[in-house]
Amino acid sequence: MPPPKPVRVLLVDDHPIFREGLSMVIQSQSDLLLVGQAENAEDALSQFRRSRPDVTIMSQKLPDVSGTDALIAIRKESPRAIVMMLTTSKKDMDARRALNAGAAAYVLKNTPKAEMLRVIRWVSEGRRHIPSEVASTIAEHLGQEELSPRESSVLTLIRDGYRNKQIAGRLGICETTVNFHIRNIVEKLQANDRTHAVTIGFRRGLLELE
């Protein structure tokens, strides 16, 4: 009986040292075959089209667009594509965005070598993986209503230091409507006030530092 074909892996990360280190780990395994490397989403999509890997390991942070956006683009072309999201974030919204976009796994960059290799093999077999600490964070917020796009815009402007009247002007709505959105934001995030809502937004991945 001929030996099974190795799992073909595409690695996407914009940090050369990390990418080279993980590529060496992958290439040291007889049942894994590194078929390409990319440092941004555009190159990742091009490499994916060329090599058609069994598993794509995608960094969540890329210089052009997010890894989640790159994942969506890949799965739009190939709905059965298996993509592992590689990240430093334990924030529940970051994980939920990736998983909702179709990520087969959400893997922290500080994952030990042996476990990283196990996850690559697991997802190649159609299994899924979420680290326990990330799963517990997601579970903590299950059932909580998500912010609407308008509420997210209001929260971002609060982060940027705008007062309610200024937010109304920026969004072309009345101040009463802004107050309504802020009440909803505070309630949904279980915050004490608008400032606390921003703090929670950073912690959960709803907001990023500019």
C-alpha positions, -999 to 999 in steps of 0.1 A, spaced: 0 0 0 15 34 -10 20 59 19 -7 85 24 -2 118 7 12 145 30 -11 174 41 -4 203 18 0 236 39 0 272 29 14 296 56 3 333 57 20 356 82 36 391 78 63 385 104 93 369 87 109 354 118 76 338 130 68 326 95 102 311 89 101 294 123 67 278 118 77 268 82 107 249 96 85 231 121 61 221 93 89 210 70 103 188 97 72 166 95 71 138 70 33 139 68 31 177 61 42 195 30 47 233 29 35 244 -6 37 281 -2 42 312 20 26 346 18 29 378 39 -3 396 29 -38 388 19 -34 395 -18 -4 372 -20 -23 346 1 -52 345 -24 -28 342 -53 -8 314 -36 -40 296 -27 -52 296 -63 -19 283 -75 -12 256 -49 -47 246 -37 -35 236 -2 -53 212 21 -48 236 50 -42 273 50 -27 288 82 -37 325 82 -25 352 106 -54 373 118 -34 405 115 -21 413 80 -8 445 65 -34 450 38 -67 436 51 -75 414 81 -69 377 81 -106 372 85 -113 392 53 -87 371 35 -104 339 49 -137 352 35 -122 358 1 -106 323 0 -138 306 10 -159 326 -14 -138 310 -42 -134 276 -25 -162 271 1 -146 238 13 -112 255 20 -98 246 54 -83 277 71 -67 279 106 -67 314 121 -35 322 138 -37 350 164 -24 366 196 -60 377 205 -81 359 231 -110 385 227 -143 368 221 -154 390 192 -122 384 173 -127 347 177 -164 348 168 -157 368 136 -131 343 125 -153 313 133 -184 328 118 -164 334 86 -156 297 85 -123 292 102 -117 256 111 -95 265 140 -86 295 161 -50 291 173 -29 313 196 6 321 183 21 310 216 7 275 211 34 248 218 49 232 187 34 197 194 -1 211 198 2 233 167 11 202 147 -18 183 162 -42 211 152 -30 211 116 -36 174 114 -70 176 131 -84 203 108 -71 184 77 -94 156 89 -124 179 91 -122 186 128 -123 220 146 -103 235 174 -107 264 198 -83 269 227 -100 264 261 -93 299 273 -109 314 241 -138 291 243 -145 301 279 -144 338 269 -169 331 241 -191 312 264 -191 340 289 -208 363 264 -231 338 247 -267 350 246 -257 387 247 -271 407 219 -245 421 194 -241 457 186 -258 469 154 -237 486 127 -249 520 138 -242 513 175 -207 501 165 -202 535 147 -214 554 177 -190 534 200 -161 541 177 -168 578 178 -171 577 216 -136 561 216 -123 589 194 -135 615 220 -166 629 204 -194 642 225 -230 632 218 -238 664 199 -207 659 177 -216 623 171 -250 634 159 -234 658 134 -209 632 122 -236 606 116 -263 630 103 -288 620 131 -304 639 160 -288 640 194 -319 621 209 -311 592 186 -275 592 197 -286 590 233 -309 561 224 -280 543 207 -257 549 237 -283 535 261 -285 504 240 -247 501 238 -244 504 276 -272 478 281 -258 453 256 -223 455 269 -235 455 305 -215 486 311 -219 513 337 -216 543 313 -203 553 279 -166 554 291 -170 519 306 -185 507 273 -154 518 255 -132 499 280 -153 467 274 -152 473 237 -114 472 237 -114 441 260 -138 422 238 -123 432 204 -152 455 194 -127 484 192 -91 487 182 -65 513 191 -60 538 163 
